[in-house]
């Protein structure tokens, strides 16, 4: 059907408020000005450590002088490989203060992947602590060590440093999964970062009184959103220390104890956090979420505002945003809101013509947040960042997202999913081709395909299908370790399914529609199947099977090897609590991950809880539990 707008020479995008903002002061200069205005105010806290704005400014200046002495200049990229700490914040700011761009590197990633990032981005200097630096393929003289509080220890001067950087220069480069099997570096400019900062501060009334959280890893682009709007305003930034940031209850308790007023929580975790009971006097006024499709509306009793956000990495974190009201439209998932300031959203058909309201189309994004492009990849940049045919502004571009959506009559946008096979798992954008590339390199694998399957509750899990090489027997742990040495944990398939051949359609292409569901017969494992032996083991196996959608679970089967992870672990804890009336921590699950060990742990906790009961009474309660009744022992 031809678009009703096809004959229009110019097209009006979905509504976007245009706001002018000053670009003479970039993020590092705005923070320096804050250090002058409120030098003794707390800028960052981590555990029992903290930095005032003056201390943060001094240490960032010291680092910037050191980087300059090493030859770092405009648009050069400096690696930042540090765990969450004060040093991480000082490092990022110091790199910006030197006029360079930072490349966030997660220290938990395999060395091979970090080495690729460093070489691909042409990084000459890396900031790291001593332990992490030893694992990187970087000459020692090109590594700047920072201690836990961000001191470089080289006696650098702390005086202000002038930089010639402007809004068009790079602020950071961040890597995303690549459809060709290789990650690609996205180049974000200071202008795009400033637009995010000014929109955020204005839209959410950020003030120096706010206490903001920083829960994401620095290698997740949302971290830039968690840092710079607050540090440029004079708010205090709080980094969790010894907190299980994947456990909903732990996150809630930490946000409450730290009196956080604004928090970003990735979608899969936020969906669980908003259903918890919250203290009536919490300071939290705003929870921002994004990075995946939001399926749940907040309850009427929620005491803070929930805001859903959407934005590819290529558009500086956020492109659309909107408050989600309780049970607003139970017939559909919550929308992704409307375009943020200075951002245009076009929903177009394959001919780049606007579709009618309510019809599906691909999201194209224009405006101030667009990245410069992909680092050192001119062809890919030209494919994804296309000329804007609807603008009279010279050089105006649109980013072709590959995401499907439809506009609603009220101007909001309903997200419909991906056009291609790219998926998001627990907030991370993943190209299955990248996992397939690694899997196919294993000598025991002849061919493979990785897909995302929706499990109970709408959560997606990666399933790897593979055809084994002739005369080679491969085990679950072997494949898992092979992938784990090359890819981060979030790209690990939950299950490996062995096939005689990959199904093809008449055109010779892989037919994803007929890939079989994982079951006890085709799913790879290390152990021979052992039937659950006791009442407790049978009930625990039944609970695991229901949660992980498995037909059978054995006594020696491992929760994590069956496809479980920490977020599913919290659901398992809740189901075990209902079944047996005992509280098991996530740590307890990590220590006892098999059905047999977990069952023994349950029985130990139960005996401790009902110590006065006779063995016969305990056995009677276990029989009640095995029937699925949610009953406490008398």
C-alpha positions in Angstrom: 0.0 0.0 0.0 1.5 3.3 -1.1 2.0 5.9 1.7 -0.5 8.7 1.8 2.5 11.0 2.3 4.4 9.8 -0.8 3.8 12.9 -2.9 4.9 15.3 -0.2 8.4 16.9 -0.9 9.0 17.5 2.8 7.8 15.5 5.8 7.0 16.5 9.3 8.4 14.1 11.8 6.8 13.1 15.1 6.7 16.0 17.4 10.0 17.1 18.9 10.6 20.1 21.0 13.4 22.3 19.7 15.6 23.7 22.5 18.6 25.8 22.1 21.4 25.1 24.5 24.9 26.7 24.9 27.7 24.8 23.3 30.6 27.0 24.4 31.0 24.9 27.6 31.3 21.2 27.2 30.7 18.6 29.9 34.3 18.8 31.4 34.0 22.6 31.6 30.5 22.5 33.1 31.9 20.2 35.9 34.8 22.5 36.4 32.4 25.4 36.9 30.5 23.3 39.4 33.7 22.7 41.3 34.1 26.5 41.6 30.5 27.1 42.6 30.2 24.2 45.2 33.8 22.9 45.9 32.9 21.1 49.2 29.7 19.4 47.9 29.9 15.7 47.5 30.3 14.7 43.8 30.7 10.9 44.0 30.5 8.2 46.7 31.5 4.6 46.6 31.1 2.6 49.8 32.8 4.7 52.5 34.9 6.6 50.0 33.8 9.9 48.4 35.1 12.9 46.4 34.0 16.5 46.7 33.6 18.5 43.5 36.9 20.2 44.2 38.7 16.9 44.7 37.2 15.4 41.6 38.2 18.5 39.6 41.8 18.4 41.0 42.3 14.7 40.2 40.8 15.0 36.8 43.1 17.9 36.0 46.1 15.9 37.3 45.2 13.0 35.0 44.6 15.3 32.0 48.0 16.9 32.3 49.6 13.4 32.4 47.7 12.3 29.3 48.7 15.5 27.5 52.4 14.8 28.4 52.0 11.4 26.8 50.8 13.0 23.5 47.0 12.6 23.9 45.1 15.2 21.9 41.8 16.0 20.2 39.8 13.1 18.9 42.3 10.6 20.1 40.8 7.6 22.0 42.0 6.6 25.4 41.0 3.2 26.9 39.3 3.1 30.3 39.5 -0.3 31.8 38.4 0.0 35.4 35.8 -1.6 37.7 33.2 0.5 39.2 35.0 2.9 41.5 35.9 6.6 42.1 38.8 6.0 39.7 36.4 5.1 37.0 34.7 8.5 37.3 38.0 10.4 37.6 39.4 8.5 34.6 36.5 9.3 32.3 36.5 13.0 33.3 40.3 13.3 33.0 40.2 11.9 29.5 37.5 14.4 28.5 39.5 17.2 30.3 42.5 16.3 28.1 40.4 16.9 25.0 40.3 13.2 24.1 37.5 10.6 24.0 37.2 7.6 26.3 36.7 4.0 25.3 34.9 2.1 28.1 36.3 -1.4 28.5 34.6 -3.9 30.9 37.4 -5.7 32.8 35.2 -8.8 32.9 35.3 -9.2 29.2 37.7 -11.9 27.7 41.2 -10.6 27.0 40.8 -11.4 23.3 37.7 -9.2 23.0 39.4 -6.3 24.9 42.5 -6.6 22.6 40.2 -6.4 19.6 38.6 -3.2 20.9 42.0 -1.6 21.6 43.4 -2.4 18.2 40.2 -1.6 16.2 39.9 1.8 18.0 43.6 2.5 17.5 44.1 3.2 21.2 47.6 4.2 22.3 47.0 4.9 26.0 45.0 2.9 28.5 43.9 3.8 32.1 43.7 0.7 34.3 44.7 -0.5 37.8 47.8 -2.6 38.2 46.0 -6.0 38.2 43.8 -5.3 35.2 46.7 -3.8 33.2 48.6 -7.1 33.5 45.9 -8.9 31.5 45.9 -6.4 28.6 48.0 -6.6 25.5 49.4 -3.1 26.0 53.1 -2.0 26.5 53.6 -1.0 30.2 54.8 2.4 29.2 51.4 3.1 27.5 49.4 2.3 30.7 48.5 4.9 33.3 47.6 3.4 36.6 45.0 4.8 38.8 44.4 3.8 42.4 40.9 3.2 43.8 40.4 6.9 44.5 41.5 8.1 41.1 45.1 9.2 41.9 47.6 8.7 39.1 50.6 8.9 41.5 52.9 10.6 39.0 53.0 14.0 40.6 51.1 15.7 37.8 50.1 19.4 38.1 46.5 20.0 39.1 46.0 23.4 37.4 43.2 24.0 34.9 43.8 22.8 31.4 42.5 24.6 28.3 41.2 22.4 25.5 40.4 23.3 22.0 37.6 20.7 21.9 34.2 21.7 20.5 30.8 20.2 20.0 32.0 18.3 16.9 34.8 16.5 18.6 34.6 13.0 20.1 33.5 12.5 23.7 33.5 8.7 23.8 33.6 5.6 21.6 31.6 2.6 22.6 31.4 -0.8 21.0 28.2 -2.7 20.1 27.6 -6.2 18.7 28.2 -6.4 15.0 26.0 -8.1 12.3 29.2 -9.2 10.4 30.5 -11.1 13.4 32.7 -8.2 14.6 31.8 -5.5 17.1 31.7 -1.9 15.8 32.7 1.2 17.6 30.2 4.1 17.7 31.6 7.6 17.8 29.7 10.0 20.1 30.4 13.7 20.0 30.3 16.3 22.7 27.4 17.9 20.9 25.3 14.8 21.2 26.3 14.4 24.8 25.4 18.0 25.6 21.9 17.5 24.1 21.4 14.5 26.3 22.6 16.4 29.4 20.5 19.5 28.8 17.3 17.6 27.9 17.7 15.3 30.9 18.3 18.2 33.4 15.3 20.1 32.1 12.9 17.3 31.7 13.5 15.8 35.1 14.1 19.0 37.1 17.6 17.8 38.2 19.0 19.9 41.0 22.0 19.8 43.4 19.7 18.2 45.9 19.3 15.1 43.8 21.1 11.8 44.7 21.6 9.7 41.6 22.6 6.1 41.2 25.1 4.5 38.8 24.2 0.9 38.4 25.4 0.1 34.8 28.8 -1.0 33.7 30.7 1.7 32.0 30.7 -0.3 28.8 26.9 0.0 28.6 26.1 3.3 26.9 23.4 4.1 29.6 26.4 4.8 32.0 27.0 8.1 30.2 23.4 9.0 31.0 23.9 8.0 34.6 27.0 10.2 35.0 27.1 13.5 33.1 23.7 15.1 33.6 24.2 14.9 37.4 27.9 15.9 37.7 27.2 19.0 35.5 24.4 20.0 37.8 26.0 19.6 41.2 24.0 16.5 42.2 25.7 13.7 44.1 26.4 10.4 42.3 26.3 7.1 44.2 28.0 3.9 43.1 26.8 0.7 44.7 29.5 -1.2 46.7 29.1 -4.9 47.6 25.5 -4.8 46.3 24.0 -7.6 44.1 22.9 -5.2 41.4 21.0 -8.1 39.6 18.8 -8.9 42.6 15.6 -6.8 42.7 15.3 -6.8 46.5 19.0 -5.8 46.9 18.6 -2.9 44.4 15.4 -1.7 46.2 17.1 -1.8 49.6 20.2 0.0 48.4 18.2 2.7 46.6 16.2 3.2 49.8 19.2 3.2 52.2 21.1 5.7 50.1 18.1 8.0 49.7 18.5 7.9 45.9 16.1 10.3 44.2 16.7 9.4 40.5 17.8 6.0 39.3 18.2 4.2 35.9 17.3 0.5 36.1 17.5 -1.7 33.0 14.2 -2.9 31.8 14.3 -6.6 32.8 15.3 -5.7 36.4 13.0 -2.7 36.6 10.0 -4.9 35.7 10.7 -6.9 38.9 11.7 -4.0 41.1 8.5 -2.0 40.5 6.4 -5.0 41.8 8.1 -5.1 45.2 6.9 -3.5 48.4 8.5 -0.1 49.0 8.8 2.0 52.1 6.3 4.8 52.3 9.0 7.4 53.0 11.4 6.6 50.2 13.3 9.5 48.6 13.1 8.0 45.1 11.0 10.2 42.9 12.0 8.9 39.4 12.9 5.6 38.0 14.2 5.6 34.4 14.2 2.4 32.4 15.2 1.3 29.0 17.4 -1.0 26.9 14.7 -3.6 26.2 10.9 -3.9 25.6 8.9 -3.0 28.7 6.1 -5.4 29.2 4.7 -4.3 32.6 2.8 -1.3 33.8 3.6 0.1 37.3 1.1 -0.7 40.0 -1.2 2.0 41.3 0.6 1.9 44.6 4.0 2.7 43.2 5.3 5.8 45.0 7.7 7.1 42.2 7.3 7.9 38.6 8.4 5.3 36.0 9.7 6.6 32.7 10.3 4.3 29.7 13.1 5.3 27.2 14.3 4.1 23.8 17.5 4.9 22.0 20.1 3.1 20.0 23.8 3.6 21.0 24.2 5.5 17.7 21.9 8.2 19.0 23.5 9.1 22.3 21.6 6.8 24.6 18.1 8.3 24.4 15.9 9.2 21.4 12.4 8.9 22.9 11.0 9.1 26.4 7.7 8.9 28.2 6.1 8.4 31.6 4.3 5.1 32.0 1.1 5.4 33.9 -0.5 2.5 35.9 -2.5 0.1 33.7 -2.8 2.8 31.1 -3.5 0.5 28.1 -3.6 -3.1 29.3 -4.3 -4.2 25.7 -0.7 -3.3 24.6 2.8 -2.9 26.0 3.8 0.5 27.3 4.9 2.9 24.6 8.5 4.3 24.2 7.1 7.9 24.6 7.9 10.8 22.3 11.1 12.2 20.8 13.4 14.1 23.2 14.5 17.7 22.5 16.2 18.4 19.2 15.4 14.8 18.0 13.2 13.8 15.0 11.6 10.4 14.6 10.4 9.2 11.2 8.5 5.9 10.7 9.1 4.9 7.1 8.4 2.1 4.7 11.1 0.3 2.7 11.0 3.2 0.2 11.7 5.8 2.9 8.1 7.1 2.7 6.2 7.9 5.8 3.6 5.3 6.8 0.1 6.3 8.1 -0.6 6.6 11.8 -1.0 3.1 13.2 0.9 1.3 10.4 4.2 -0.4 11.1 7.4 1.0 9.7 11.1 1.3 10.4 12.3 3.9 12.9 14.7 6.6 11.4 16.2 9.0 13.8 17.6 12.5 13.1 18.8 15.4 15.2 21.4 16.5 17.6 22.1 13.1 19.2 23.3 11.3 16.1 26.7 9.8 16.4 29.5 10.8 14.0 29.4 7.2 12.7 31.3 3.9 13.1 34.9 4.1 13.9 37.1 3.4 10.8 34.1 2.0 9.0 33.1 4.4 6.3 31.1 1.9 4.2 29.0 0.8 7.2 28.5 4.4 8.3 27.2 5.3 4.9 24.8 2.4 5.0 23.3 3.2 8.4 23.6 7.0 8.5 21.8 8.2 5.4 21.1 11.6 4.0 17.9 13.1 5.4 15.7 13.7 2.3 13.1 15.6 4.4 15.5 18.3 5.7 16.7 21.5 4.0 19.7 21.7 6.4 23.0 20.9 4.6 24.5 17.6 5.7 21.4 16.5 7.7 21.4 12.8 8.3 19.1 10.0 9.6 20.1 6.9 11.4 18.4 3.8 10.0 17.7 1.8 13.2 16.4 -1.6 11.9 13.6 -1.2 14.6 9.9 -1.5 13.8 7.3 0.8 15.4 4.1 2.6 14.7 2.9 6.0 15.7 -0.2 6.4 17.8 -2.9 9.1 17.5 -1.6 10.9 20.6 1.9 11.2 19.2 3.5 8.4 21.2 5.4 5.6 19.6 4.7 1.9 20.0 7.8 -0.3 19.6 7.3 -3.5 17.7 10.7 -5.2 17.7 13.6 -5.8 15.3 13.5 -6.0 11.5 16.5 -8.2 11.4 17.7 -10.9 13.8 19.4 -8.5 16.2 18.1 -9.1 19.8 18.3 -7.6 23.2 18.9 -9.9 26.2 18.7 -8.3 29.6 19.3 -4.9 28.1 22.3 -5.8 26.0 22.1 -5.5 22.2 23.4 -8.7 20.6 24.0 -9.8 17.0 23.6 -13.6 16.9 26.1 -13.7 14.0 28.9 -12.7 16.4 28.2 -15.7 18.6 27.9 -18.0 15.6 31.2 -16.8 14.3 32.9 -17.8 17.6 31.0 -21.1 17.9 31.9 -22.1 14.3 35.6 -21.8 15.2 35.3 -24.7 17.7 36.8 -27.8 16.1 33.8 -29.9 17.2 31.2 -27.7 15.5 30.5 -27.9 11.8 27.7 -25.3 11.6 25.7 -23.3 14.0 22.8 -20.9 14.4 21.9 -18.7 17.4 18.4 -17.4 18.0 16.5 -15.8 20.8 13.5 -17.7 22.1 10.9 -16.2 24.4 10.5 -18.0 27.7 8.0 -17.7 30.5 7.2 -14.1 31.4 8.3 -12.8 28.0 12.0 -13.0 28.8 14.3 -13.9 25.9 17.1 -16.5 26.0 19.8 -17.3 23.5 19.6 -20.8 22.1 22.6 -22.1 20.1 21.8 -24.8 17.5 24.8 -26.7 16.2 25.8 -29.6 13.9 28.7 -31.5 15.4 31.8 -32.2 13.3 32.3 -35.8 12.2 33.6 -38.2 14.9 34.0 -35.5 17.5 32.0 -35.6 20.8 31.5 -32.2 22.4 30.2 -31.5 25.9 28.3 -28.5 27.3 31.0 -27.2 29.5 33.5 -27.4 26.7 31.4 -25.2 24.4 30.5 -22.9 27.2 34.2 -22.4 28.2 35.2 -21.9 24.6 32.6 -19.1 24.1 33.3 -17.6 27.5 37.0 -17.1 26.7 36.0 -14.9 23.7 32.7 -13.3 24.5 31.1 -11.6 27.6 28.8 -13.4 29.8 25.6 -11.8 28.5 26.3 -13.3 25.0 26.5 -16.9 26.4 23.7 -19.1 25.0 21.4 -20.6 27.7 21.3 -23.9 25.9 23.1 -25.8 23.2 20.9 -27.9 20.9 22.5 -30.7 18.8 21.1 -31.3 15.3 22.0 -33.6 12.5 21.7 -30.7 10.0 20.5 -27.1 10.1 17.0 -26.8 8.4 17.0 -24.8 5.2 14.2 -23.3 3.2 13.8 -23.8 -0.6 16.0 -20.8 -1.2 18.8 -22.4 0.7 18.6 -20.1 3.6 18.3 -21.2 7.2 14.7 -21.7 8.2 14.5 -20.4 11.7 10.8 -21.2 11.9 11.4 -25.0 12.0 14.3 -25.0 14.5 13.1 -27.4 17.2 12.4 -26.3 20.8 15.1 -27.5 23.3 14.1 -30.7 25.1 15.7 -33.3 27.2 16.7 -35.3 24.2 18.4 -32.7 22.0 19.9 -30.4 24.6 23.6 -30.8 25.3 24.7 -31.6 28.8 27.7 -33.0 30.7 26.0 -35.5 33.0 24.0 -38.6 32.3 20.4 -38.2 33.5 19.8 -39.1 37.2 16.2 -39.3 38.3 15.3 -37.2 41.4 15.4 -39.5 44.4 13.8 -37.8 47.3 10.5 -35.9 47.8 12.5 -32.6 48.0 14.5 -33.4 44.8 11.4 -34.2 42.9 9.7 -30.9 43.9 12.8 -28.8 43.3 13.3 -30.5 39.9 9.6 -29.8 39.1 10.1 -26.1 40.0 13.2 -25.8 37.9 11.5 -27.5 35.0 8.6 -25.1 35.1 10.8 -22.1 35.3 13.2 -23.1 32.6 10.5 -24.8 30.4 12.2 -28.2 30.5 10.3 -31.5 30.2 12.6 -33.2 32.7 15.3 -32.1 35.2 17.6 -34.6 36.8 19.0 -34.7 40.3 22.5 -33.8 39.1 21.4 -31.1 36.6 22.9 -27.7 37.2 20.6 -24.6 37.3 23.1 -22.4 35.4 24.0 -25.1 32.9 20.3 -25.5 32.1 20.1 -21.9 31.1 19.6 -20.1 34.4 21.1 -16.8 35.4 20.9 -14.4 38.3 17.6 -12.7 37.3 16.0 -16.1 36.8 17.6 -17.1 40.1 15.5 -14.5 41.9 12.4 -16.1 40.5 13.6 -19.5 41.5 14.1 -18.2 45.1 10.6 -16.9 45.2 9.1 -20.2 44.0 11.1 -22.2 46.5 10.0 -19.8 49.2 6.4 -20.4 48.3 6.8 -24.1 48.1 8.9 -24.7 51.2 8.6 -21.5 53.3 12.4 -21.1 53.5 14.5 -18.1 52.4 17.4 -19.0 50.1 19.8 -16.3 49.0 21.2 -16.0 45.5 24.6 -16.8 46.9 23.1 -20.1 48.2 22.1 -20.9 44.7 25.6 -20.3 43.4 27.0 -22.5 46.1 24.4 -25.3 45.5 23.4 -25.1 41.8 22.4 -28.7 41.2 19.0 -30.1 42.1 20.6 -32.5 44.6 22.6 -29.8 46.4 19.8 -27.3 46.3 17.4 -29.8 47.8 19.8 -30.6 50.6 20.2 -26.9 51.3 16.4 -26.6 51.4 16.1 -29.4 53.9 18.9 -28.0 56.0 17.1 -24.6 56.2 13.8 -26.3 56.8 15.1 -28.4 59.7 16.7 -25.3 61.2 13.4 -23.4 61.0 11.3 -26.2 62.5 13.9 -27.7 64.8 11.3 -28.7 67.3 9.5 -30.9 64.8 10.0 -34.6 64.8 11.5 -36.3 61.7 8.0 -37.6 60.9 6.5 -34.1 61.0 9.3 -32.8 58.8 8.6 -35.5 56.3 4.9 -34.8 56.4 5.6 -31.1 55.6 7.8 -32.1 52.7 5.0 -34.2 51.3 2.7 -31.2 51.5 5.4 -29.1 49.8 5.8 -31.7 47.1 2.1 -31.4 46.3 2.5 -27.8 45.4 0.5 -26.4 48.4 1.8 -23.2 49.8 1.4 -24.1 53.5 3.6 -23.2 56.5 4.4 -26.0 59.0 2.3 -26.0 62.1 
